[in-house]
Amino acid sequence: MPRRPREVAALLLACGAAVALVAVILSSVAGSGRAGTANAPTTGAAGPDSTAPAGGGHATAGQTTTTEASSSPGLRSETITLSHPSPPSYSVSCSYPQLGNSAGRKSAIVDLALKAAASASVLRFEALVKSVQADPSASGAGASLLSCSWRSTLASRLLASFVFVGSAFVAGAAHPLATAETFTFDLASGRRVALAGLFRRGSPWLEVLSSETRKLLALLPSVNGSPTLAAGTAPELSSFSAWSLTKAGLQITFQEYQVAPYALGMPTVTIPLRDLRSVAAPGGPLAGAG
């Protein structure tokens, strides 16, 4: 059905709002440069830190969670797996990171927020699958699938930054749809970092992000000249919602369809620190801290 890709996108993007709320609640309870890079577009395929389900997990209401070591030092990966063979038929494999004790006493706050991200994605996916199944035209369309992977872009003493990719296929749709969600935490407080907090108040930081990402995306032959490039990099907060920190600078992941056709996936660029220092908050991550 034509509406399904948009429904799946709304499902996956909605998880960010839910998790942001969880992170705010948890943190309130707790109290207190090199050349820019442009990466080839990626899809929702499992990243280097995603893991397959393994033994030793515990089952809760038909759902199994397993824990494994991660290729990122100091982190572990947990995976929610779920199989629902009876109509509506669907399966889930959703991985998310956990800090354990690697970030001190605030680790539990961060871990709970990250787990909430994965759990919210699974619950919303199940609700969407069941709502689509209620449509008579979806009868006999086959099985639906949700696959979530993650990668760490920064893990320092002060900050942790993660990128989640959720790829959802709803039975009867033309193709799966992937969505990127990003989470950056201040490990001293356990609070989630807001993009605006990285920049000097009153500075034209959105304009700088717009200009720098357009230049970097133009280096990708598959994206340069795209009719959606200008609109997808407009100086608006929504254009840069999927951001994460790296040692080199600020990484921006663009959603499918945002700056290029679906077939080109999700282009990712990294703006080097030196190109952001004019608008960076003094003493903040983009000024060299962390």
C-alpha positions in Angstrom: 0.0 0.0 0.0 1.4 3.4 -0.9 1.1 4.8 2.6 3.2 2.1 4.4 6.7 3.5 3.9 5.6 6.8 5.4 3.9 4.9 8.3 7.1 3.0 9.0 9.1 6.2 8.9 6.8 7.8 11.4 7.0 4.7 13.6 10.8 4.7 13.8 11.2 8.5 14.2 8.6 8.5 17.0 10.9 6.4 19.1 13.3 9.3 19.4 10.7 11.5 21.1 9.7 8.7 23.5 13.3 8.0 24.5 14.1 11.7 24.8 11.4 11.9 27.4 12.7 8.9 29.3 16.2 10.4 29.3 14.9 13.7 30.7 12.9 11.9 33.4 15.9 9.7 34.4 18.4 12.6 34.4 16.1 14.7 36.6 15.9 11.8 39.1 19.6 11.5 39.1 20.2 15.1 39.9 22.6 16.6 38.6 40.2 18.9 13.5 40.9 17.1 10.2 39.5 17.2 6.7 35.7 16.7 6.6 34.6 13.2 5.5 31.7 12.1 3.4 30.7 8.5 3.7 29.0 6.5 1.0 25.2 6.2 1.6 24.3 3.3 3.9 21.1 1.3 4.5 19.7 -0.4 7.5 22.1 -3.3 7.3 23.7 -4.4 10.5 26.7 -2.3 11.5 29.9 -3.5 13.1 28.6 -3.4 16.6 25.4 -5.3 15.9 25.1 -8.8 17.3 23.1 -11.9 16.5 21.1 -13.5 19.3 22.9 -15.9 21.5 22.1 -18.3 24.3 21.9 -17.3 28.0 19.1 -14.7 27.6 16.0 -14.5 29.6 12.5 -14.7 28.2 9.7 -12.2 29.1 6.3 -12.5 27.6 7.6 -14.3 24.5 10.5 -12.0 24.2 14.2 -12.9 24.7 17.0 -10.6 25.6 20.6 -11.7 25.2 23.9 -10.1 26.2 27.2 -10.3 24.3 30.5 -8.6 24.2 30.8 -5.7 21.7 33.6 -4.8 19.4 33.6 -1.3 21.0 35.9 -1.4 24.1 34.1 -1.0 27.4 30.7 -1.6 25.9 28.4 -4.6 25.6 25.5 -5.3 23.3 22.1 -6.6 24.2 19.6 -7.9 21.6 15.9 -8.2 21.9 14.6 -11.1 19.7 11.0 -12.0 19.1 9.2 -14.4 16.7 5.5 -14.3 16.1 4.7 -17.0 13.6 0.9 -16.8 13.8 -0.9 -14.0 11.8 0.2 -11.3 11.8 3.5 -13.0 11.2 6.6 -11.0 12.2 10.1 -11.2 13.8 12.3 -8.8 15.6 16.1 -8.6 16.2 16.9 -5.3 17.9 20.4 -4.6 19.3 21.3 -1.8 21.6 24.4 -0.8 23.6 25.0 -0.9 27.3 27.8 0.8 29.3 27.7 -1.5 32.3 30.1 -0.1 34.8 32.3 1.6 32.2 30.9 5.1 32.8 30.8 5.1 36.6 27.7 5.6 38.7 25.7 7.3 36.0 25.9 4.2 33.7 22.6 2.8 34.9 20.8 6.0 33.8 22.3 5.9 30.4 21.7 2.1 30.0 18.0 2.4 31.0 17.5 5.2 28.3 19.2 3.1 25.6 17.2 0.0 26.5 14.0 2.2 26.4 15.0 3.1 22.8 15.0 -0.5 21.7 11.9 -1.4 23.6 9.9 1.5 22.2 11.0 0.5 18.7 9.8 -3.0 19.2 6.4 -2.0 20.7 5.6 0.5 18.0 6.6 -1.9 15.3 4.3 -4.6 16.7 1.4 -2.0 16.9 2.0 -1.0 13.3 2.1 -4.6 12.0 -1.1 -5.4 13.7 -2.8 -2.3 12.4 -1.8 -3.1 8.8 -2.9 -6.7 9.3 -6.4 -5.4 10.0 -6.5 -4.1 6.5 -8.1 -6.8 4.2 -5.8 -5.9 1.4 -2.8 -7.0 3.5 -4.1 -10.6 3.8 -1.5 -13.2 2.7 1.2 -10.5 2.3 3.8 -12.5 4.2 6.0 -11.8 7.3 7.1 -8.4 8.6 10.6 -7.8 10.1 12.3 -5.3 12.4 16.1 -5.3 12.5 18.0 -2.8 14.7 21.7 -2.3 14.9 24.0 0.3 16.5 27.5 1.7 16.4 29.5 3.8 18.8 31.0 7.0 17.3 32.5 8.3 20.5 33.3 6.7 23.9 35.4 8.9 26.1 35.6 9.6 29.8 33.1 12.5 29.5 30.8 11.6 26.6 29.2 8.6 24.8 27.6 8.9 21.4 25.7 6.3 19.5 23.9 5.8 16.2 20.9 3.4 16.0 19.6 2.2 12.7 16.2 0.5 12.6 15.2 -1.2 9.4 11.5 -2.2 9.2 9.7 -4.2 6.5 6.0 -4.3 6.8 4.3 -7.2 4.9 2.9 -6.0 1.6 5.2 -2.9 1.4 7.4 -2.4 -1.7 10.7 -2.4 0.3 12.0 -2.0 3.9 12.6 1.5 5.3 15.5 2.4 7.6 15.7 5.2 10.0 18.6 6.6 12.0 18.3 7.7 15.6 21.3 9.1 17.6 22.0 9.5 21.3 24.7 11.4 23.0 25.1 11.4 26.8 27.1 13.5 29.3 28.5 10.8 31.4 29.1 13.1 34.4 25.4 13.8 34.8 23.8 10.9 32.8 21.8 13.4 30.8 21.2 13.3 27.1 23.0 16.2 25.2 21.0 18.4 22.9 22.4 19.6 19.6 21.8 23.2 20.4 23.9 22.8 23.6 27.0 22.2 21.5 26.9 25.8 20.1 27.4 29.3 21.3 24.1 31.0 22.1 23.1 33.4 19.4 25.6 32.1 16.9 24.5 31.2 13.3 25.2 27.5 14.0 22.3 26.1 11.9 23.5 28.1 8.9 27.0 26.8 9.4 25.7 23.2 9.6 23.7 23.7 6.4 26.7 25.2 4.5 29.2 22.6 5.7 27.0 19.5 5.1 26.1 20.7 1.6 29.8 21.0 0.7 30.6 17.6 2.0 27.6 15.9 0.4 28.6 17.4 -2.9 31.7 15.3 -2.7 29.5 12.2 -3.1 28.8 11.7 -6.8 25.6 9.8 -6.1 24.2 12.7 -4.0 25.6 15.7 -5.8 22.9 17.3 -7.9 20.0 15.6 -6.1 16.8 17.6 -6.3 16.2 17.1 -2.5 19.7 18.1 -1.4 18.9 21.8 -0.7 15.7 21.2 1.2 17.2 18.3 3.1 20.1 20.5 4.4 18.0 23.6 5.1 19.2 25.5 8.2 16.5 24.0 10.4 16.9 21.7 13.5 15.0 18.9 11.8 17.6 18.7 9.0 20.3 17.6 11.5 18.3 15.5 14.0 20.5 12.4 13.5 23.8 13.7 14.8 26.6 12.2 16.8 30.0 13.2 18.1 33.3 11.7 16.9 36.9 12.4 17.7 37.1 14.3 14.4 34.0 16.4 14.7 30.3 16.3 14.3 28.8 13.5 12.3 25.4 14.0 10.5 23.4 11.1 9.2 20.7 11.9 6.7 17.5 9.8 6.5 16.4 7.9 3.5 14.8 10.3 1.0 16.1 13.3 2.9 18.9 14.4 0.5 18.8 11.6 -2.1 16.5 9.0 -3.6 15.7 5.9 -1.5 18.1 3.7 -3.5 21.0 5.8 -2.2 20.3 5.0 1.4 21.4 7.3 4.3 24.5 9.5 3.4 26.7 10.4 6.4 29.2 13.3 6.6 31.5 14.4 9.4 32.2 18.2 9.8 35.7 18.7 11.3 36.1 20.5 14.5 38.1 23.3 12.9 35.1 24.3 10.8 32.8 24.5 13.8 34.9 26.4 16.3 33.6 29.8 15.3 30.1 28.8 16.6 31.0 26.1 19.2 30.1 26.6 22.8 33.3 27.6 24.8 34.7 24.5 26.6 32.2 22.2 24.9 32.8 19.0 22.9 33.2 20.9 19.6 35.8 23.2 21.2 38.0 20.2 21.8 36.7 18.9 25.2 35.8 15.3 25.7 
